[in-house]
């Protein structure tokens, strides 16, 4: 993420978009998380249900594209493809529980 951010900030990038490229396998996959109080089953349900609904509606994927693949309000783009791990997680979340 940091490398993609630094590349996006290069003022010469529009004229020479291929000067910098992130290549090879990622060295780590550091997930982000939502924090809330440990023993709060009601909050856990709200968070889990909300993410499940966002995944099923495709909203998580749309927001990912908006912020990581398209131009940002600053005019730059991170051009950061979704990791295979995140794609798998979203596919799993999109399956409706019966």
C-alpha distances in whole Angstrom, upper triangle without the diagonal:
4,6,5,6,9,10,11,13,15,18,20,17,19,22,20,17,18,18,14,12,10,13,14,13,10,11,11,10,10,11,12,15,18,21,25,28,28,32,32,32,33,29,28,30,28,25,25,27,25,22,25,26,23,22,26,26,22,21,18,17,18,16,13,15,15,12,10,12,15,16,15,18,17,18,14,12,9,10,8,10,11,11,15,15,14,16,19,19,19,22,24,23,25,28,31,32,36
4,5,5,6,9,10,11,13,16,18,16,19,21,20,17,17,17,13,13,11,14,15,15,12,12,12,12,12,14,14,18,20,22,26,29,30,34,33,34,35,31,30,32,31,27,28,30,28,25,28,29,26,25,29,29,26,24,21,21,22,19,16,18,18,14,12,15,17,17,16,18,17,18,14,13,10,12,10,14,15,15,18,18,18,20,23,22,23,26,27,27,29,32,34,36,40
4,5,5,6,9,10,11,15,16,14,17,19,17,14,14,13,9,9,7,11,13,13,11,12,13,14,14,16,17,21,24,26,30,33,33,37,37,38,38,34,33,35,34,30,31,33,31,28,30,31,28,27,30,30,27,26,23,22,23,20,17,18,19,16,13,14,17,17,16,19,17,18,14,12,9,11,10,13,15,15,18,19,19,21,23,23,24,27,28,28,30,33,36,37,41
4,6,5,6,9,10,14,15,12,14,17,15,12,13,13,9,8,7,11,13,14,12,14,14,14,15,16,17,20,23,26,29,33,33,37,36,37,37,34,32,34,32,29,29,31,29,26,28,29,26,25,28,28,24,23,20,19,19,17,14,14,15,12,9,11,13,13,13,16,15,14,11,9,5,7,7,10,12,13,17,18,17,19,22,22,22,25,27,27,28,31,34,36,39
4,5,5,6,9,12,14,12,14,17,16,14,15,14,12,12,11,15,17,17,15,16,16,16,16,17,17,20,22,25,28,31,33,36,35,36,36,33,32,34,32,28,29,31,28,26,28,29,26,25,29,28,25,23,20,20,20,17,15,15,15,12,10,12,13,12,11,14,12,13,9,9,6,9,9,13,15,16,20,20,19,21,24,24,23,26,28,28,29,32,35,37,40
4,5,5,7,10,12,11,14,16,15,13,14,12,10,11,11,14,17,18,16,17,18,18,18,20,20,23,25,27,31,34,35,39,39,40,40,36,35,37,35,32,33,35,32,29,32,33,29,29,32,32,29,27,24,23,23,21,19,19,18,15,13,15,16,15,14,16,14,14,11,11,9,12,12,16,18,19,22,23,22,24,27,27,27,30,32,31,32,36,38,40,44
4,5,5,9,10,7,11,13,11,9,10,9,7,8,9,13,16,17,16,18,19,19,20,21,21,25,27,30,33,37,38,41,41,41,41,38,37,38,37,33,34,36,33,30,33,33,30,29,32,32,28,27,24,23,23,21,18,18,18,15,13,13,14,13,14,16,14,13,9,9,8,10,11,14,17,18,22,23,22,24,27,27,27,29,32,31,32,36,38,41,44
4,6,8,10,7,9,12,12,9,11,11,10,11,12,15,19,20,18,20,21,20,20,21,21,24,26,29,32,36,37,41,40,40,40,36,36,37,35,32,33,34,31,29,31,32,28,27,31,29,26,24,22,21,20,18,16,15,15,12,11,11,12,10,10,12,10,9,6,6,5,8,10,14,17,19,22,23,22,23,27,27,26,29,31,30,31,35,37,39,43
4,6,9,8,10,13,13,12,14,13,11,13,14,18,21,22,20,22,22,22,22,23,22,26,27,30,33,36,38,41,41,42,41,38,37,39,37,33,35,36,33,31,34,34,30,30,33,32,29,27,25,24,23,21,19,19,17,15,14,15,14,12,11,13,10,10,7,9,9,12,14,17,20,22,25,26,25,26,30,30,29,32,34,33,34,38,40,42,46
4,5,5,9,10,10,10,12,10,9,12,14,18,21,23,21,23,24,24,24,26,26,29,31,33,37,40,41,45,44,45,45,41,40,42,40,37,38,39,36,34,37,37,33,33,36,35,32,30,28,27,26,24,22,21,20,18,16,17,16,14,14,16,12,12,9,11,11,13,15,19,22,23,27,28,27,28,32,32,31,34,36,36,37,40,42,45,48
4,6,7,9,10,10,13,12,12,15,17,21,24,26,25,27,28,28,28,29,28,32,33,36,39,42,44,47,46,47,47,43,43,44,42,39,40,42,38,36,39,39,35,35,38,37,33,31,30,28,27,25,24,22,21,19,18,18,17,15,15,15,12,11,9,12,13,16,18,21,25,26,30,31,30,31,35,35,34,36,39,38,39,42,45,47,51
4,6,6,6,8,10,9,11,14,17,20,23,26,25,27,28,29,29,31,30,34,36,38,42,45,47,50,49,50,49,46,45,47,44,41,42,43,40,38,40,41,37,36,39,38,34,33,31,29,28,27,25,24,23,21,20,19,18,16,17,18,15,13,11,13,14,16,19,22,25,27,30,32,31,32,35,36,35,37,40,40,40,43,46,48,52
4,5,5,5,8,7,8,11,14,17,21,23,22,24,26,26,27,28,28,31,33,36,39,43,44,48,47,47,47,43,43,44,42,38,39,40,38,35,37,37,34,33,36,34,31,30,28,26,25,24,22,20,20,18,16,15,15,13,14,16,14,11,9,10,11,12,15,18,21,23,27,29,27,28,32,32,31,34,36,36,36,40,42,45,48
4,6,6,9,10,12,14,17,20,23,25,25,27,29,28,29,30,30,33,35,38,41,45,46,49,48,48,48,44,44,45,42,39,40,41,38,35,38,37,34,33,36,34,31,29,28,26,25,24,22,20,19,18,17,15,14,12,14,15,13,10,9,10,12,13,16,19,22,25,28,30,29,29,32,33,32,34,37,37,36,40,42,45,49
4,6,9,9,12,15,18,21,24,27,27,29,31,31,32,33,33,36,38,41,44,48,49,53,52,52,51,48,47,48,46,43,44,44,41,39,41,41,37,37,39,37,34,33,32,29,28,27,26,23,23,22,20,19,18,16,18,19,17,14,13,14,16,16,19,22,25,27,30,33,32,32,35,36,35,37,40,40,40,43,46,48,52
4,6,6,9,11,15,17,21,24,24,26,28,28,30,31,32,35,37,40,44,47,48,52,51,51,51,47,46,47,46,42,43,44,41,38,40,40,37,36,38,37,34,33,31,29,28,27,25,23,23,22,20,18,18,16,19,21,18,15,13,14,15,15,18,20,24,25,28,31,30,30,33,35,34,35,38,39,39,42,45,47,51
4,6,7,9,12,15,18,21,21,24,25,25,26,28,28,32,34,37,41,44,45,48,47,48,47,44,43,44,42,39,39,40,38,35,37,37,33,32,35,34,30,29,27,25,24,24,21,19,20,19,16,14,15,14,16,19,16,14,11,11,12,11,14,16,20,22,24,27,26,26,30,31,30,32,35,35,35,38,41,44,47
4,5,7,10,12,16,18,19,22,24,24,26,28,29,32,35,38,41,45,46,49,48,48,48,45,44,45,43,40,40,41,39,36,37,38,34,33,35,35,31,30,29,26,26,25,23,21,22,21,18,16,17,17,19,22,20,17,14,13,13,12,14,16,20,21,23,26,26,26,29,31,30,32,34,35,35,38,41,44,47
4,7,10,12,16,19,19,21,24,25,26,28,29,33,36,38,42,45,46,49,49,49,49,46,45,46,45,41,41,43,40,37,39,40,36,35,38,37,33,33,31,28,28,27,25,23,24,22,19,18,19,18,20,23,20,18,15,15,14,14,16,18,22,23,25,28,27,28,31,32,32,34,37,37,37,41,44,46,50
4,7,9,13,16,16,18,20,21,22,25,26,29,32,35,39,42,42,46,46,46,46,43,41,43,41,38,38,40,37,34,36,37,34,32,35,35,31,30,28,26,26,25,22,21,22,20,17,16,18,18,19,22,19,18,14,13,12,12,13,15,19,19,22,24,24,25,28,29,29,31,34,34,35,38,41,43,47
4,6,10,12,13,15,17,18,20,22,24,27,30,33,37,40,41,44,44,44,44,41,39,41,39,36,36,37,35,32,34,35,31,30,33,32,29,28,26,23,24,23,20,19,21,19,15,15,17,17,19,22,20,19,15,13,11,10,11,13,16,16,19,21,21,22,25,26,26,28,30,31,32,35,38,40,44
4,7,9,9,11,14,15,17,19,21,24,28,30,34,37,37,41,41,41,41,38,36,38,37,33,33,35,33,30,31,33,29,28,31,31,27,27,24,22,23,22,19,18,20,18,14,15,17,18,19,23,21,20,16,14,11,10,9,11,14,13,16,18,18,19,22,23,24,26,28,29,30,32,35,38,41
4,7,8,11,14,15,18,20,22,26,29,32,36,39,39,42,42,42,43,40,37,39,38,35,34,36,34,31,32,34,31,29,32,32,28,28,26,23,25,24,21,20,23,21,17,17,20,21,23,26,25,24,20,17,14,13,12,12,14,13,15,17,19,19,21,23,24,25,28,29,30,32,36,38,41
4,7,9,12,13,17,19,22,26,29,32,35,38,38,41,41,41,42,39,37,38,38,34,33,35,34,31,32,34,31,28,31,32,29,29,26,24,26,25,22,22,24,23,19,19,22,24,25,29,28,27,23,20,17,15,14,13,15,13,14,16,18,18,20,22,23,24,26,28,29,31,35,36,40
4,6,9,10,14,16,19,23,26,29,32,35,34,38,38,38,39,36,33,35,35,31,30,33,32,28,29,31,29,26,29,30,27,27,24,22,25,24,20,21,24,22,18,19,22,24,25,29,28,27,24,21,17,16,13,12,13,10,11,13,15,16,17,19,21,22,23,25,26,28,32,33,37
4,5,7,10,13,16,19,23,25,29,32,31,34,35,35,36,33,31,32,32,28,28,30,29,25,27,29,27,24,27,29,25,25,22,21,23,22,18,19,22,20,16,18,21,23,23,27,26,26,22,19,16,15,12,12,12,9,11,11,13,15,16,17,19,21,22,24,25,28,31,32,36
4,7,10,13,16,19,23,25,29,31,30,34,34,35,36,33,31,33,33,29,28,31,30,27,28,31,29,26,30,31,28,28,24,23,26,25,21,23,25,22,19,21,24,26,26,29,28,28,25,22,18,18,15,15,15,12,14,13,15,18,19,19,21,23,24,25,27,29,33,34,37
4,6,9,13,16,19,21,25,27,27,30,31,31,32,30,27,29,29,26,25,28,27,24,25,28,26,24,27,29,26,25,22,21,24,23,19,21,23,21,18,20,24,25,25,28,28,28,25,22,18,18,15,15,14,11,12,11,13,16,16,16,19,21,21,22,25,27,30,30,34
4,6,10,13,16,19,22,25,24,27,28,28,29,26,24,26,26,22,21,24,23,20,21,24,22,20,23,25,22,22,18,18,21,19,16,18,21,18,16,18,22,24,23,26,26,27,23,21,17,17,13,13,11,8,10,8,9,13,13,13,15,18,18,19,21,23,26,27,31
4,7,10,13,15,19,22,21,25,25,25,27,24,21,24,24,20,20,23,22,18,21,23,21,20,23,25,22,21,18,18,21,19,16,19,20,18,16,19,22,23,22,25,25,26,23,21,17,18,14,15,13,11,13,11,11,14,15,14,16,19,19,19,22,24,26,27,31
4,7,10,13,16,19,19,22,22,22,23,20,18,20,20,16,16,19,18,15,17,20,18,16,20,21,19,18,15,16,18,16,14,17,19,16,15,18,21,23,22,24,25,26,24,21,18,18,15,15,12,11,13,10,9,13,13,11,13,16,16,16,19,21,23,24,27
4,7,10,13,17,17,20,20,21,21,18,16,18,18,14,15,18,16,13,16,18,16,16,20,21,19,17,14,15,18,15,13,17,18,15,15,18,21,22,20,22,23,25,23,20,17,19,15,16,14,13,15,13,11,14,15,13,14,18,17,16,19,22,23,24,28
4,6,10,13,13,17,16,17,18,14,13,15,15,11,12,15,14,12,15,17,15,15,19,20,19,17,14,16,19,16,15,19,19,17,17,21,23,24,22,24,26,27,25,23,21,22,19,19,16,16,18,15,13,16,17,13,14,18,17,15,18,21,22,22,26
4,7,10,11,14,13,14,15,11,10,13,12,8,10,13,12,11,14,16,15,15,19,20,19,17,14,18,19,17,16,20,20,18,19,23,24,26,23,25,26,28,27,25,23,24,21,22,19,19,21,18,15,19,19,15,16,19,18,16,19,21,22,22,25
4,7,9,12,11,13,14,10,10,13,13,10,12,15,14,14,17,19,18,19,22,23,23,21,18,21,23,20,20,24,24,22,23,26,28,29,26,27,29,31,30,28,26,27,25,25,23,22,24,21,19,22,22,19,19,23,21,19,22,24,24,24,27
4,6,9,8,10,11,7,8,11,11,9,12,15,14,14,17,19,19,20,23,24,24,22,20,24,25,22,23,27,26,24,26,29,31,32,29,30,31,34,33,31,29,31,28,29,26,26,27,24,22,25,25,21,21,25,23,20,23,25,25,24,27
4,6,6,9,10,8,9,12,13,12,14,17,17,17,20,22,22,23,26,27,28,26,24,27,29,26,26,30,30,28,29,33,34,35,33,33,35,37,36,35,33,34,32,32,29,29,30,27,25,28,27,24,24,27,25,23,26,27,27,25,28
4,6,8,11,9,9,12,14,13,14,17,18,18,20,22,23,24,26,28,28,27,25,28,30,28,28,31,32,30,31,34,36,37,35,36,37,40,38,36,34,35,32,32,29,28,29,26,24,27,26,23,24,27,24,22,26,26,26,24,27
4,6,9,9,9,12,13,13,14,17,18,19,21,23,24,25,27,29,30,28,26,30,32,30,30,34,34,32,33,37,38,40,37,38,40,42,41,39,37,38,35,35,32,31,32,28,27,29,28,25,26,28,25,23,26,27,26,24,26
4,5,5,6,9,10,11,12,14,15,17,18,20,21,23,24,26,27,26,24,28,29,28,28,32,32,31,32,35,37,38,36,36,38,41,40,38,36,37,34,34,31,31,31,28,26,28,27,24,24,27,24,22,25,25,24,22,24
4,5,5,6,9,10,10,12,14,15,16,18,20,21,22,24,25,24,23,27,29,27,28,31,32,31,32,35,36,38,36,37,39,41,40,38,36,37,34,34,30,30,30,27,25,27,26,22,23,25,22,19,22,22,21,19,21
4,5,5,6,9,10,11,12,14,15,16,18,20,21,22,24,23,22,26,27,26,27,30,30,30,31,34,35,37,35,36,38,40,39,38,36,37,34,34,31,31,31,28,26,27,27,23,23,25,23,20,22,22,20,19,20
4,5,5,6,9,10,10,12,14,15,16,18,20,21,22,21,20,23,25,23,24,28,27,27,28,31,32,34,32,32,35,37,36,34,33,34,31,31,28,28,29,26,23,25,25,21,21,23,21,18,21,22,20,19,22
4,6,5,6,8,10,11,12,14,15,16,18,20,21,20,18,22,24,22,23,26,27,26,27,30,32,33,31,33,35,37,36,33,32,32,29,29,26,25,26,23,21,23,22,18,18,21,18,16,18,19,18,17,19
4,5,5,6,8,10,10,12,14,15,16,18,20,19,18,21,23,22,23,26,27,27,28,30,32,34,32,33,36,37,37,34,33,33,30,30,26,26,26,23,21,23,22,18,18,20,17,14,17,17,15,14,16
4,6,5,6,9,10,10,12,14,15,16,18,17,16,20,21,20,21,24,24,24,26,28,30,31,29,30,33,35,34,32,31,31,29,29,25,26,26,24,21,22,22,19,18,20,18,15,17,18,16,16,18
4,6,5,6,9,10,11,12,14,15,16,15,14,17,19,17,18,22,22,21,23,25,27,29,27,28,30,32,31,29,27,28,26,25,22,22,23,20,18,19,19,16,15,18,16,13,15,17,16,16,19
4,5,5,6,9,10,11,12,14,15,15,13,17,19,18,18,22,22,22,23,26,27,30,28,30,32,33,32,30,28,28,26,25,21,21,21,19,16,18,17,13,13,15,13,10,12,14,13,12,15
4,6,5,6,9,10,10,12,14,14,13,17,18,18,19,22,23,23,24,26,28,30,29,30,33,34,33,31,29,29,27,26,22,23,23,21,18,19,18,15,14,15,14,10,12,13,11,11,14
4,5,5,6,9,10,11,12,11,11,14,15,14,16,19,19,20,21,23,24,27,25,26,29,30,30,28,26,27,25,24,21,22,22,20,17,18,18,15,13,15,15,11,12,14,13,14,17
4,5,5,6,9,10,10,9,8,11,13,13,14,17,17,17,19,21,22,25,23,25,28,29,28,25,24,24,21,20,17,18,19,16,13,14,15,11,10,12,12,8,10,12,12,13,17
4,6,5,6,9,10,10,10,12,14,15,15,18,19,20,21,22,24,27,26,28,31,31,30,28,26,26,23,22,18,19,19,17,14,14,14,11,9,11,9,6,7,9,8,9,13
4,5,5,6,9,9,9,12,13,14,15,18,19,20,21,22,23,26,25,27,30,30,30,27,26,26,24,23,20,21,21,19,16,16,16,14,11,12,12,9,8,10,9,11,14
4,6,5,6,5,6,9,10,10,12,14,15,16,17,19,20,22,22,23,26,27,26,24,23,22,21,19,17,18,19,18,14,14,15,13,10,12,12,9,9,12,12,14,17
4,5,5,6,5,7,10,11,11,13,15,16,17,18,20,23,22,24,27,27,26,23,22,21,19,17,14,16,16,15,11,11,12,9,6,8,9,6,5,9,10,13,16
4,5,8,9,10,12,13,14,16,17,19,20,21,22,25,25,27,30,30,29,26,25,24,22,20,17,19,18,17,14,13,13,12,8,9,10,7,4,7,7,11,14
4,5,8,9,9,11,13,14,15,18,19,19,20,23,23,25,28,28,27,25,24,23,22,20,18,20,20,19,16,15,16,14,11,12,13,10,8,11,11,14,17
4,6,5,6,9,10,11,12,15,15,16,17,20,20,22,25,25,24,21,21,20,18,16,14,16,17,17,13,12,14,13,9,10,12,10,8,12,13,16,19
4,5,5,6,8,10,10,12,14,15,15,18,18,19,22,22,22,20,19,19,18,17,14,17,18,18,14,13,16,14,10,13,15,12,11,14,15,18,21
4,5,5,6,9,10,11,12,13,15,17,17,19,22,22,21,18,17,17,15,14,11,14,15,14,11,11,13,11,8,11,13,10,10,14,15,18,21
4,5,5,6,9,10,10,11,12,16,16,19,21,21,20,16,16,14,13,11,9,12,13,13,10,9,12,11,8,10,13,12,11,14,16,19,23
4,5,5,6,9,10,10,10,13,14,16,19,18,18,15,15,14,14,13,12,15,16,17,14,13,16,15,12,14,17,15,14,17,19,22,25
4,5,5,6,8,10,10,12,12,14,17,17,16,14,14,14,13,13,12,15,17,17,13,13,17,15,13,15,18,16,15,19,20,23,26
4,5,5,6,7,9,12,12,15,17,17,15,12,11,11,9,9,8,11,14,14,10,11,14,13,11,14,17,15,15,19,21,23,27
4,6,5,5,6,10,10,14,16,15,14,10,10,9,9,9,9,12,15,16,13,12,16,16,13,16,19,18,17,21,23,26,29
4,6,6,5,8,8,10,13,12,12,10,10,10,11,12,12,16,18,19,16,16,19,19,16,19,21,20,19,23,25,28,31
4,6,6,8,6,9,11,11,10,8,8,9,9,11,11,15,18,18,15,16,19,18,17,20,22,20,20,24,26,29,32
4,6,8,8,12,13,12,10,7,5,6,5,7,8,12,15,16,13,14,18,17,16,19,21,20,20,24,26,29,32
4,7,9,12,13,12,10,6,6,4,6,7,9,13,15,17,15,15,18,19,17,19,22,21,21,25,27,30,33
4,6,10,11,9,8,6,8,7,9,11,13,16,19,21,18,18,22,22,20,22,25,24,23,27,29,32,35
4,7,8,5,5,4,8,9,11,14,16,19,22,24,21,21,25,25,23,25,28,27,26,30,32,35,38
4,5,5,6,6,8,10,12,15,16,20,23,24,21,22,25,25,23,26,28,27,27,30,32,35,38
4,5,8,9,12,14,16,19,20,23,27,27,24,25,29,28,26,29,31,29,29,33,34,37,40
4,6,8,11,14,16,19,21,24,27,28,26,27,30,29,28,31,33,31,32,35,37,39,43
4,7,10,12,15,18,20,23,27,28,26,26,30,30,28,30,33,32,31,35,37,40,43
4,7,9,12,15,18,21,24,25,23,24,28,27,26,29,31,30,30,34,36,39,42
4,6,8,11,14,17,20,22,20,20,24,24,23,25,28,27,27,31,33,36,39
4,5,9,11,14,17,19,17,18,21,22,21,23,26,25,26,29,32,34,38
4,6,10,12,15,17,16,16,20,20,19,21,24,24,24,28,30,33,36
4,7,9,12,14,12,13,17,17,17,19,21,21,22,25,28,30,34
4,6,9,11,10,10,14,15,14,16,19,19,19,22,25,28,31
4,7,8,6,7,10,11,11,12,15,15,16,19,22,24,28
4,5,5,6,9,10,11,12,14,15,17,19,22,24,28
4,6,5,6,9,10,10,12,14,15,17,21,23,26
4,5,5,6,9,10,11,12,14,16,19,21,24
4,5,5,6,9,10,10,12,15,18,19,23
4,5,5,6,9,10,11,13,16,18,22
4,5,5,6,9,10,11,15,16,20
4,5,5,6,9,10,13,15,18
4,5,5,6,9,12,14,17
4,5,5,7,10,13,16
4,5,6,9,10,14
4,5,8,9,13
4,6,9,12
4,6,9
4,6
4
